[in-house]
C-alpha cells in the first residue's frame, strides 16, 4: 500500500518535460502563483504549445517556447494537437502546396506551350499524311488501270502511226507508180518521154 501511495505521489514528476497544448476555443491564463490565485500575467490561446515541467491533479507548471514559465489549470491541457492547430497547419500546408503548384504551372507553361504546338503540328502532319496516302491510293489505282490497258494494247500500234505509215506508203506507191509509168513509156518510145 505504501508503495502505491509513493508511486501516486511521485507520478507528476515522471510526466515532466512533455509537450502539451491548450485545448480548443479557450484562452487560458498563465499565473505566477502555483494555485493560479493571482492575476494572470499572460494569456494562452487554444493550440499554444507548452512544455509541462511538472503536473499535479489540478495545476501544471509549464514553460513557453520563449522561455516564460508559469502555472495553468491542468484540466485544460491535452496531449494531442487540438483541431484548431491541426486545421491551421493543414491550411498552411494547403497554401504551401497551392503556391508550389502555381510555381510548377508557371515552370511548365513554356514546355506545355511547346508540347501543345508540337501536338498541333503532329495533327497537321497526320492530316497531310492521310491526304498523301489517299493520293497515293488514287495513283496506285490509276497505275493499275494503265497497266491493264497496256496489256490489252501491247501488240497494237497507235492510230497516228498507222495513218502515217499508210500515208507514207501511198506517197511512195504513187511516186513509184509514176516512175514505173515513165520507164515503160521511155522503153516503148525509144527513150523519149512522151506525155
Helices and strands as residue ranges (DSSP letters): H 2-14, E 18-22, E 27-30, E 42-45, E 49-55, E 59-64, E 69-73, G 74-76, E 77-78, H 83-152, H 159-188
